[in-house]
Amino acid sequence: LVENSLDAGANKIQIDIENGGANLIRIRDNGCGIPKEELSLALARHATSKITDLDDLEAILSLGFRGEALASISSVSRLTLTSRTEEQTEAWQVYAQGRDMETTIKPASHPVGTTVEVANLFFNTPARRKFLRTDKT
């Protein structure tokens, strides 16, 4: 998630973690943001804005480009992605939870940049959730 912020040109990244990440992981940046039209796509598997043609694979300079991180995380959590670009007058927020991958998008208040909130990590996979570390470890 931090690599996504760096790829977006952020020079300020705030990270909040509650209960060792089990309850909440929040990454907030001041990068370029994600346009409204691409917000739902950002949560889709194998979706990337960093490759437009085959030649891009030879010259990829970004840290991430496979389009898997957000999709994988949203399949095992309750994920909220809020973003605004410089060109947009308002921010937009998309929400997804669990394996169904259905998204809900709505207007939001947010500065230019992106916030990813991962809540209830592994809520739908109890076997994995019980192996998460606690705040104490």
NUMI-154759 format. One record per residue (C-alpha): residue number from 0; residue in three letters; chain; z, y, x. Coordinates in nm, 2 decimals, always signed. Last residue first. Example, Ala and Ser with C-alpha at 12.3 -4.5 7.8 and 13.67 -1.06 7.14 Angstrom:
1; SER; A; +0.71; -0.11; +1.37
0; ALA; A; +0.78; -0.45; +1.23
# end
This chain:
136; THR; A; +1.99; -0.87; +0.38
135; LYS; A; +2.24; -0.67; +0.19
134; ASP; A; +1.97; -0.51; -0.04
133; THR; A; +1.88; -0.86; -0.15
132; ARG; A; +1.60; -1.07; -0.01
131; LEU; A; +1.35; -1.22; -0.24
130; PHE; A; +1.37; -1.60; -0.27
129; LYS; A; +1.48; -1.61; -0.63
128; ARG; A; +1.17; -1.41; -0.73
127; ARG; A; +0.93; -1.67; -0.59
126; ALA; A; +1.06; -1.94; -0.82
125; PRO; A; +1.09; -1.69; -1.11
124; THR; A; +0.71; -1.62; -1.11
123; ASN; A; +0.66; -1.38; -1.41
122; PHE; A; +0.91; -1.12; -1.29
121; PHE; A; +0.77; -1.16; -0.94
120; LEU; A; +0.82; -0.79; -0.86
119; ASN; A; +1.00; -0.61; -1.14
118; ALA; A; +0.84; -0.27; -1.08
117; VAL; A; +0.56; -0.18; -0.84
116; GLU; A; +0.50; +0.20; -0.86
115; VAL; A; +0.19; +0.34; -0.69
114; THR; A; +0.17; +0.71; -0.67
113; THR; A; -0.15; +0.89; -0.57
112; GLY; A; -0.27; +1.23; -0.45
111; VAL; A; -0.32; +1.57; -0.60
110; PRO; A; +0.00; +1.65; -0.80
109; HIS; A; +0.10; +1.44; -1.10
108; SER; A; +0.14; +1.49; -1.47
107; ALA; A; -0.02; +1.21; -1.68
106; PRO; A; -0.31; +1.13; -1.90
105; LYS; A; -0.34; +0.77; -2.02
104; ILE; A; -0.49; +0.44; -1.91
103; THR; A; -0.38; +0.09; -2.02
102; THR; A; -0.49; -0.21; -1.82
101; GLU; A; -0.54; -0.57; -1.90
100; MET; A; -0.48; -0.79; -1.59
99; ASP; A; -0.36; -1.09; -1.80
98; ARG; A; -0.18; -1.21; -1.49
97; GLY; A; +0.12; -0.99; -1.51
96; GLN; A; +0.15; -0.62; -1.58
95; ALA; A; -0.10; -0.34; -1.58
94; TYR; A; -0.06; +0.04; -1.62
93; VAL; A; -0.30; +0.32; -1.54
92; GLN; A; -0.21; +0.68; -1.51
91; TRP; A; -0.43; +0.99; -1.50
90; ALA; A; -0.38; +1.33; -1.35
89; GLU; A; -0.50; +1.66; -1.49
88; THR; A; -0.73; +1.93; -1.38
87; GLN; A; -0.94; +1.69; -1.18
86; GLU; A; -1.15; +1.81; -0.88
85; GLU; A; -0.86; +1.79; -0.63
84; THR; A; -0.81; +1.43; -0.73
83; ARG; A; -0.52; +1.30; -0.94
82; SER; A; -0.35; +0.97; -0.94
81; THR; A; -0.09; +0.75; -1.12
80; LEU; A; -0.09; +0.37; -1.07
79; THR; A; +0.18; +0.18; -1.26
78; LEU; A; +0.23; -0.19; -1.18
77; ARG; A; +0.45; -0.44; -1.36
76; SER; A; +0.46; -0.73; -1.13
75; VAL; A; +0.30; -1.06; -1.02
74; SER; A; -0.06; -0.99; -1.12
73; SER; A; -0.03; -0.63; -1.03
72; ILE; A; +0.04; -0.71; -0.67
71; SER; A; -0.27; -0.92; -0.63
70; ALA; A; -0.49; -0.67; -0.80
69; LEU; A; -0.35; -0.38; -0.59
68; ALA; A; -0.39; -0.56; -0.26
67; GLU; A; -0.73; -0.74; -0.32
66; GLY; A; -1.00; -0.48; -0.30
65; ARG; A; -1.14; -0.61; +0.03
64; PHE; A; -1.16; -0.27; +0.21
63; GLY; A; -0.83; -0.20; +0.38
62; LEU; A; -0.77; -0.03; +0.71
61; SER; A; -1.08; +0.19; +0.69
60; LEU; A; -1.34; +0.20; +0.97
59; ILE; A; -1.60; -0.03; +0.83
58; ALA; A; -1.92; -0.01; +1.03
57; GLU; A; -2.07; -0.36; +1.00
56; LEU; A; -1.96; -0.41; +0.64
55; ASP; A; -2.11; -0.07; +0.55
54; ASP; A; -2.45; -0.22; +0.62
53; LEU; A; -2.42; -0.44; +0.31
52; ASP; A; -2.41; -0.14; +0.07
51; THR; A; -2.15; +0.08; -0.10
50; ILE; A; -1.84; -0.04; +0.07
49; LYS; A; -1.52; +0.17; +0.07
48; SER; A; -1.47; +0.21; -0.31
47; THR; A; -1.35; -0.14; -0.34
46; ALA; A; -1.32; -0.40; -0.62
45; HIS; A; -1.26; -0.76; -0.51
44; ARG; A; -1.01; -0.81; -0.79
43; ALA; A; -0.96; -0.53; -1.04
42; LEU; A; -0.67; -0.29; -1.01
41; ALA; A; -0.87; -0.01; -0.85
40; LEU; A; -1.13; -0.06; -1.13
39; SER; A; -0.88; +0.07; -1.38
38; LEU; A; -0.84; +0.39; -1.18
37; GLU; A; -1.21; +0.44; -1.09
36; GLU; A; -1.33; +0.66; -1.38
35; LYS; A; -1.01; +0.87; -1.35
34; PRO; A; -1.09; +0.96; -0.99
33; ILE; A; -0.85; +0.82; -0.73
32; GLY; A; -0.65; +1.06; -0.51
31; CYS; A; -0.75; +1.24; -0.19
30; GLY; A; -0.42; +1.18; -0.02
29; ASN; A; -0.09; +1.34; -0.09
28; ASP; A; +0.11; +1.02; -0.11
27; ARG; A; +0.37; +0.84; -0.32
26; ILE; A; +0.46; +0.47; -0.26
25; ARG; A; +0.72; +0.33; -0.50
24; ILE; A; +0.87; -0.02; -0.47
23; LEU; A; +1.10; -0.11; -0.75
22; ASN; A; +1.34; -0.38; -0.89
21; ALA; A; +1.28; -0.66; -0.64
20; GLY; A; +1.19; -0.43; -0.35
19; GLY; A; +1.51; -0.48; -0.16
18; ASN; A; +1.72; -0.37; -0.46
17; GLU; A; +1.53; -0.04; -0.49
16; ILE; A; +1.27; +0.08; -0.25
15; ASP; A; +1.12; +0.44; -0.23
14; ILE; A; +0.84; +0.53; +0.01
13; GLN; A; +0.71; +0.88; +0.05
12; ILE; A; +0.38; +0.94; +0.24
11; LYS; A; +0.27; +1.28; +0.37
10; ASN; A; -0.04; +1.31; +0.58
9; ALA; A; -0.26; +1.13; +0.33
8; GLY; A; -0.63; +1.08; +0.42
7; ALA; A; -0.70; +0.82; +0.14
6; ASP; A; -0.72; +0.55; +0.41
5; LEU; A; -0.37; +0.63; +0.51
4; SER; A; -0.25; +0.60; +0.15
3; ASN; A; -0.43; +0.27; +0.11
2; GLU; A; -0.26; +0.15; +0.44
1; VAL; A; +0.08; +0.24; +0.29
0; LEU; A; +0.00; +0.00; +0.00
# end
